[in-house]
Every structure is written in C-alpha cells, then in structure tokens.
Amino acid sequence: MKVSEIQDGLKKYHPIEKRWEGVNAGGFEIINDSYNANPESMRAFVDTVFTLYDNYVLVLGDMGELGEDEIRYHKELGEYINSHKNLKPETVIISVGTLSKNITDEIKNCKALHFGTIEDAVNYIKTNISQNSKLFLKASRSMKFERIIEQLG
C-alpha cells in the first residue's frame, strides 16, 4: 500500500458517534466521548487528556450500571485525578449528574466544580470558560451529554 493511499484513507476516517468525536459549538472546540463510561475508560480518558493536551476543561458525568459499588468507583476516579502526575493546578474539572459529585468531591489539587444539571453546567461554561480551552466530555450514554453541545451551540 502506498503512503498516499494510507493518507487518503485516514482523511476519510470518521470516529463512531460520541467516541472521541470532534465538534465545534458556540465557539468551543469539543471532544465528545460520551458513548460509554466505566472506571477503566474514565482513567484512560484522563490519562490521554492530561498527557497530550494543554488548555482543556474536563466535563465528566455519571458512570452508569456499576452496581452497588457505584459511589466508590466515582470517588476512586476523583482520587485518581487528584493524584495524577500531570494534573495542573489551573485545570478545571466539571462534574454533572448525581454520582459524579463523588468525583469532584475528591479533587483538591485543581478547580473542581459540580453541577446537578447540564443546563447549570452549560451556563457556567458559557460565562466562565475561555473559548481557548478545549472541552473534553466523558460520561455514560444515559447522561445525554450531546445536550451540552446543543446548548453551547
């Protein structure tokens, strides 16, 4: 296979909807990875963003279908973020939902905010987050994080 054929193929590639999907809304560049979320995929998401990007805001939602240990899993993610070697004090992490409050409650080494509704989170983003920041969205499908994109647009 020629290099030009590989390049052409890569140019045509589009990720599965809501899986590391790049979109623009309301002047924000957004990576939407809200098709699914579990403790392992959330940690991988955090690792990727913290390692590869600058000027970002994480918007994290509830992880669904975790059973009786769901609160513990959310707290553990917050602890993981809080102790991450690449966490910067200027990082902003927003959680949205019921269970995700347990994530931001554990974060002390950067700005961590919780909102009960998508509407409240979007209002905060619109008035407090620079459009130079890239928004990274991660949550279980049940959170319907596409509404964040719609409301920002």
TAPE-V492747 format. One record per backbone hydrogen bond with DSSP energy under -1.0 kcal/mol. NH is the residue of the N-H (numbers start at 1). CO is the residue of the C=O. E is the energy in kcal/mol with one decimal. If there is no record, write none. Layout:
NH|CO|E, NH|CO|E
//
This chain:
6|2|-1.9, 7|3|-2.7, 8|4|-2.3, 9|5|-2.2, 10|6|-2.5, 11|7|-2.1, 12|8|-1.1, 19|16|-2.1, 21|32|-2.5, 23|30|-2.6, 25|28|-2.2, 28|25|-2.3, 30|23|-3.2, 31|135|-2.9, 32|21|-3.0, 33|137|-2.7, 35|18|-1.5, 42|38|-2.6, 43|39|-2.1, 44|40|-2.2, 45|41|-2.2, 46|42|-2.6, 47|43|-2.8, 48|44|-2.4, 49|45|-2.5, 50|46|-2.9, 51|47|-1.7, 52|48|-2.5, 53|49|-2.0, 57|134|-2.4, 58|92|-2.0, 59|136|-3.1, 60|94|-3.3, 61|138|-2.4, 70|67|-1.7, 73|69|-2.3, 74|70|-1.8, 75|71|-2.5, 76|72|-2.8, 77|73|-1.7, 78|74|-1.9, 79|75|-2.5, 80|76|-2.5, 81|77|-2.7, 82|78|-2.7, 83|79|-1.7, 84|81|-1.5, 87|84|-1.5, 91|88|-1.9, 93|111|-2.8, 94|58|-3.3, 95|113|-2.8, 96|60|-2.3, 97|115|-1.8, 102|99|-1.9, 103|100|-1.4, 104|100|-1.5, 105|101|-2.1, 106|103|-1.2, 111|91|-1.9, 113|93|-2.7, 115|95|-2.6, 121|117|-1.9, 122|118|-2.9, 123|119|-2.3, 124|120|-2.0, 125|121|-2.7, 126|122|-2.9, 127|123|-1.6, 128|124|-2.1, 129|125|-2.0, 133|130|-1.9, 134|55|-2.9, 135|29|-2.5, 136|57|-2.8, 137|31|-3.0, 138|59|-2.3, 140|62|-2.4, 143|140|-2.1, 144|141|-1.9, 147|144|-2.1, 148|145|-1.4, 150|146|-2.4, 151|147|-2.6, 152|148|-2.0, 153|149|-2.0
//
